[in-house]
Amino acid sequence: MKTTIAINHVGLTVSNIEEAIDWYSRVFGFELIIGPLPLQADDSHFGQLALDILGSRLNSGQFAHLKTGNGVGIELFSFDDPEAGRKDDNMEYWKNGIFHFAITDPNPEEVSKRILANGGKQRTKLWDIFPGGDRQLVYCEDPWGNIIEIYSHSYTETWNYLLQTAKEN
């Protein structure tokens, strides 16, 4: 049987790493593992690693690692040179690449209220994913424009529900 590969972490760019660490810890309860650490394009091992990953435009910044309730990581980056900035359109879902990440909480409405109370935005109304079902979602964003989807149930529980109800009908 083939082993399923796990998601390790998601990387997000923010304009202020200290504020982002505080925000993600306070709003979602994510735990800081390490950081912020300097990110410097130089001849050091980590400097060369960063240049290989991020390219020659990189000069300096910081990064930090947080962990979520199920152990998946959130890696925060803030860049000084080139300076981190907000995208003109942070919801270009039609273009290749990641346009959101999702978290699970049994009460997405309450989480979206915490996001709003802490400088974020609610992008959509709270939706029942399936008519007459108990699975909900809402799209929000952090103060730096990163799109966050909130599910009421785990990914597997959500989509197995659709399979189960289809079998029953």
C-alpha positions in Angstrom: 0.0 0.0 0.0 1.3 3.5 -0.9 2.1 5.8 2.0 0.3 9.1 1.9 2.7 12.1 2.2 1.8 14.6 4.9 1.6 18.4 4.6 4.6 19.8 6.6 4.0 23.5 6.6 2.7 26.6 4.7 4.8 29.7 4.2 3.3 33.1 4.4 4.8 36.6 3.8 3.8 39.4 6.1 5.1 43.0 6.5 5.8 42.8 10.2 6.9 39.5 11.6 6.6 40.4 15.3 2.9 41.5 14.8 2.2 38.4 12.7 3.6 36.0 15.4 1.4 37.8 18.0 -1.6 37.7 15.7 -1.4 34.1 14.7 -0.7 33.1 18.3 -3.5 35.2 19.8 -6.2 34.6 17.1 -5.6 30.9 16.4 -3.5 29.7 19.3 -0.6 28.7 17.1 2.5 28.1 19.1 5.8 29.8 18.3 8.5 27.2 17.9 11.4 29.5 16.9 12.0 33.0 15.7 12.1 35.5 14.5 15.4 34.6 13.0 17.4 36.7 10.7 17.4 36.0 7.0 20.6 37.4 5.3 21.8 36.9 1.8 25.5 36.3 2.5 28.2 33.6 2.3 26.9 31.6 5.3 25.3 28.3 4.9 21.8 29.7 5.6 22.5 32.7 3.5 23.3 30.5 0.5 20.3 28.3 1.2 18.0 31.4 1.3 19.5 32.7 -2.0 19.0 29.4 -3.7 15.4 29.3 -2.6 14.4 32.9 -2.9 16.7 34.2 -5.6 19.3 36.9 -6.0 16.8 39.7 -5.3 16.9 38.7 -1.6 19.1 40.8 0.7 17.5 40.5 4.2 14.5 39.7 6.2 13.3 37.5 9.1 11.4 34.2 9.5 9.7 32.3 12.3 8.1 28.9 12.7 4.8 28.3 14.4 2.9 25.0 14.9 -0.8 24.4 14.6 -3.0 22.1 16.7 -2.3 19.1 14.5 1.4 19.8 14.2 1.4 21.3 10.7 3.7 24.3 10.5 3.1 27.9 9.6 6.4 29.6 8.4 6.2 33.4 8.5 8.5 35.5 6.4 9.0 39.3 6.5 11.4 40.9 4.1 13.3 44.2 4.6 15.2 44.2 1.2 13.2 43.8 -1.0 10.6 45.2 1.3 7.5 43.0 2.0 4.3 44.5 0.5 0.7 43.6 0.0 -0.4 42.2 -3.4 -2.6 44.5 -5.4 -5.1 41.6 -5.8 -4.7 38.9 -3.1 -7.5 36.7 -4.5 -6.2 35.8 -8.0 -7.6 32.3 -7.7 -7.5 31.8 -11.5 -3.7 32.0 -11.5 -1.4 29.1 -10.7 -0.2 28.9 -7.1 -1.7 28.8 -3.7 -4.5 31.3 -3.2 -5.5 30.3 0.4 -4.9 28.0 3.2 -7.5 26.4 5.4 -7.8 25.7 9.1 -10.4 23.6 11.0 -12.4 24.9 14.0 -15.8 23.6 15.1 -17.1 27.2 15.2 -16.0 29.1 12.1 -18.3 32.0 12.9 -16.5 32.6 16.2 -13.1 32.4 14.5 -14.2 34.9 11.9 -15.3 37.3 14.6 -11.9 36.9 16.3 -10.2 37.6 12.9 -12.3 40.8 12.5 -11.7 41.9 16.1 -8.0 41.6 15.5 -7.6 43.6 12.3 -8.4 40.9 9.7 -11.4 40.7 7.3 -14.3 38.4 6.6 -14.4 37.9 2.8 -17.6 35.7 2.5 -20.6 35.0 4.6 -20.7 31.8 6.7 -21.8 29.0 4.3 -23.3 25.6 4.8 -21.1 23.6 2.4 -23.9 21.2 1.6 -27.6 22.2 1.7 -29.1 20.9 4.9 -25.8 19.7 6.2 -23.8 20.6 9.3 -20.5 21.4 7.5 -19.7 25.1 7.3 -17.0 27.3 5.8 -16.1 31.0 5.7 -13.3 32.8 3.9 -11.3 35.5 5.8 -7.9 37.2 5.5 -5.2 38.2 8.0 -4.1 41.8 8.3 -1.4 41.2 5.7 -3.8 39.9 3.0 -3.3 36.2 3.3 -6.5 34.3 2.6 -7.7 31.9 5.3 -10.6 29.4 4.8 -12.2 28.1 8.0 -13.9 24.7 7.9 -16.1 23.4 10.7 -14.9 19.8 10.2 -11.7 18.2 9.1 -11.1 17.9 5.4 -11.8 14.2 5.4 -15.0 14.6 7.6 -16.3 17.3 5.3 -15.9 15.5 2.0 -16.8 12.0 3.3 -20.1 13.6 4.4 -20.9 14.2 0.7 -20.0 10.6 -0.2 -22.1 9.2 2.6 -25.1 11.3 1.8 -24.8 10.4 -1.9 -24.8 6.7 -1.0 -27.9 7.1 1.2 -29.9 8.8 -1.7 
